[in-house]
Amino acid sequence: MMSKQAFLCSLGSLYLSLLFVFLLMDVYARPANNSVLKEKAVDSKDDNEILPPDHLNGVKMEMDGHLNKEFHQEVFLGKEMEEFDEDSEPRRNRRKLMAIFSKVDINRDKKISAKEMQRWIMEKTEEHFQEAVEENKMHFRAVDPDGDGHVSWDEYKIKFLASKGFNEKEIAEKMKNNEELKIDEETQEVLDNLKDRWYQADNPPADLLLNEEEFLSFLHPEHSRGMLKFMVKEIIRDLDQDGDKKLTLSEFISLPVGTVENQQAQDIDDDWVKDRKKEFEEVIDANHDGIVTMEELEKYMDPMNEYNALNEAKQMIAVADENQNHHLELEEILKYSEYFTGSKLMDYARNVHEEF
């Protein structure tokens, strides 16, 4: 007969096993989204310095075609976004949000208009741009050790392979002697995609040498009209099922590969489809003909498009405009703080007047 202690031990083991299974189901039930890589720490400093980022701040769509879930917060908070998180002290976050309200309300009428929000969005987007420019200076120095102001594709390729664990001197020697490089299929595929991107960033006359400005376009396509077009073509190529270089609603909302057939996956997929359908019909498809062209997608993704910024301002106001006056008051922003900052402020109403 099993002792009480043995029974409890067995019960505990069963619980842990079931918990592990449920956690695995949760992980594999999520839609595939390469953009989540932005949340993971990079494996090495070199990787961070020379690889184009998976996520672009202030751009409405990710490189893999997924919607940028943090876009509202990025264009409302700018560089201050990292200061707002769930662990922050609510009173401190409230003061920051009130300070932001005062900056957006340039005419001091204690409410924010669409034009004021548009100006603020453009200003915060420019902050992200300047941040990328400053980071690029450091990244460029990492791949241009001789300081001649240019980086060749071969120089970049050597640095990239070194960041993946290859011996830098051996790779350089083999490339110098035109010897075959033994590269695994996955790494070679990444290299091929990077080379296509390198060619696009190389302004005429093409010489496969990138200067600092061109290297910025290579890492951040939102900084270049030509690279933005290239990014749009890549996204349409991945989503376009009939090869007409346009997107229908069904193509845009097609579920990504990697979902699991269970109820939890279905719930996630339903939300994913709902969000993309709303964005397609209300924002991206500008002429509402049921088709998204490259031109429409390019305008949608252009972070410095003032018309987009005005539309975004109106959408942001509509979310929290409880009194329907087409403006935002401080109380409304505080109440909907999670939408604007990603951080929920507890007991916002009780403390509004205390802060004043």
Salt bridges, closest charged atoms under 4 A:
ASP26 OD2 - ARG30 NH2 2.36
ASP47 OD1 - LYS164 NZ 3.97
GLU49 OE2 - LYS45 NZ 2.55
GLU62 OE2 - LYS38 NZ 3.56
GLU62 OE1 - HIS55 ND1 2.89
ASP64 OD1 - HIS66 ND1 3.20
GLU74 OE2 - HIS55 NE2 2.57
GLU83 OE1 - LYS96 NZ 3.37
ASP109 OD2 - LYS111 NZ 3.78
GLU123 OE1 - ARG119 NH1 2.97
GLU127 OE2 - LYS124 NZ 2.52
GLU131 OE1 - HIS128 ND1 3.97
GLU134 OE2 - LYS137 NZ 3.45
GLU168 OE2 - LYS159 NZ 3.43
GLU222 OE2 - HIS220 ND1 3.05
GLU222 OE2 - HIS223 NE2 3.73
GLU234 OE1 - ARG237 NH2 3.29
ASP238 OD1 - ARG237 NH2 3.40
ASP275 OD2 - LYS69 NZ 2.61
GLU279 OE2 - LYS60 NZ 3.33
GLU281 OE2 - LYS277 NZ 3.03
GLU282 OE1 - LYS278 NZ 3.28
GLU298 OE2 - ARG225 NH1 3.07
GLU298 OE1 - LYS229 NZ 3.18
ASP302 OD2 - ARG225 NH2 2.96
GLU312 OE1 - LYS60 NZ 3.07
GLU312 OE2 - HIS72 ND1 2.64
GLU322 OE2 - LYS335 NZ 2.95
GLU338 OE1 - LYS344 NZ 3.66
ASP347 OD2 - ARG350 NH2 3.18
GLU354 OE1 - ARG91 NH2 3.69
GLU355 OE2 - ARG91 NH1 3.21
GLU355 OE2 - ARG94 NH1 3.55
GLU355 OE1 - ARG95 NE 3.39
